[in-house]
Amino acid sequence: MTESKRRRINEISKALDDFEGLKNTLATSEIETELVYQVWSDLLRVRKWNAAIPVHNETLNRIVLRGRHDRASTSSSGEQTCWVVPLRADEQVPLAKISRLASSKVEEHKQDVILALVDADSTTAYYKVSPVREWESFL
């Protein structure tokens, strides 16, 4: 096994320990815990993100993931910080709440907001959200 693979396995193991400790203090329901875990696991293990930390978001009153992934065109360090909002595919969330979250994160911190829609069969689709102001010029 190469050193980089060994390091990656150690990082994922540590992240799993961190997640286990945090989820018990943040989750409001078993369904929310499972949803956040599904997205968290996909980001770290499949999509190879560098970090995905669960935090409580007051605007949405739910757990979101604050994460980092490598993208060559984003910053001098090559990392982009994002806020990922895990949602069930059939869940209804007011567009105004998502828009407020996107506007605050993009304007204040230049960070992306991504919706992670998880279907009953665990298929996950990711959608980047833009602030409403960007859509007004489009319409």
TAGI-V135790 format. One record per backbone hydrogen bond with DSSP energy under -1.0 kcal/mol. CO is the residue of the C=O (numbers start at 0). NH is the residue of the N-H. E is the energy in kcal/mol with one decimal. If there is no record, write none. Layout:
co:CO nh:NH e:E
co:CO nh:NH e:E
This chain:
co:1 nh:5 e:-2.2
co:2 nh:6 e:-2.5
co:3 nh:7 e:-2.2
co:4 nh:8 e:-2.4
co:5 nh:9 e:-2.1
co:6 nh:10 e:-2.3
co:7 nh:11 e:-2.4
co:8 nh:12 e:-2.4
co:9 nh:13 e:-2.4
co:10 nh:14 e:-2.5
co:11 nh:15 e:-2.5
co:12 nh:16 e:-1.9
co:13 nh:17 e:-2.4
co:14 nh:18 e:-2.7
co:15 nh:19 e:-2.5
co:16 nh:20 e:-1.8
co:17 nh:21 e:-2.2
co:18 nh:22 e:-3.0
co:21 nh:25 e:-1.5
co:22 nh:26 e:-2.3
co:28 nh:32 e:-2.1
co:29 nh:33 e:-2.4
co:30 nh:34 e:-2.3
co:31 nh:35 e:-2.8
co:32 nh:36 e:-2.5
co:33 nh:37 e:-2.3
co:34 nh:38 e:-2.0
co:35 nh:39 e:-3.0
co:36 nh:40 e:-3.0
co:37 nh:41 e:-2.0
co:38 nh:42 e:-2.7
co:39 nh:43 e:-2.3
co:40 nh:44 e:-2.6
co:41 nh:45 e:-1.1
co:41 nh:46 e:-2.7
co:42 nh:48 e:-2.9
co:50 nh:67 e:-1.7
co:52 nh:65 e:-2.8
co:54 nh:63 e:-2.9
co:56 nh:60 e:-1.6
co:56 nh:61 e:-1.3
co:61 nh:56 e:-3.0
co:63 nh:54 e:-2.9
co:64 nh:83 e:-3.3
co:65 nh:52 e:-2.8
co:66 nh:81 e:-2.8
co:67 nh:49 e:-2.3
co:67 nh:50 e:-1.3
co:68 nh:79 e:-2.3
co:70 nh:73 e:-1.6
co:77 nh:70 e:-3.3
co:79 nh:68 e:-1.6
co:80 nh:111 e:-1.2
co:81 nh:66 e:-2.6
co:82 nh:113 e:-3.2
co:83 nh:64 e:-3.0
co:84 nh:115 e:-2.7
co:86 nh:117 e:-3.0
co:87 nh:90 e:-1.7
co:93 nh:97 e:-1.6
co:94 nh:98 e:-2.7
co:95 nh:99 e:-2.4
co:96 nh:100 e:-2.3
co:97 nh:101 e:-2.7
co:98 nh:102 e:-2.8
co:99 nh:103 e:-2.4
co:100 nh:104 e:-2.4
co:101 nh:105 e:-2.5
co:102 nh:106 e:-2.3
co:103 nh:107 e:-2.0
co:104 nh:108 e:-1.5
co:104 nh:110 e:-1.7
co:105 nh:109 e:-1.2
co:111 nh:82 e:-2.6
co:112 nh:128 e:-3.3
co:113 nh:84 e:-3.0
co:114 nh:126 e:-2.4
co:115 nh:86 e:-3.1
co:116 nh:124 e:-2.4
co:117 nh:88 e:-2.4
co:118 nh:121 e:-2.2
co:122 nh:118 e:-3.0
co:124 nh:116 e:-2.9
co:126 nh:114 e:-3.2
co:130 nh:133 e:-1.2
co:131 nh:135 e:-1.9
co:134 nh:138 e:-2.2
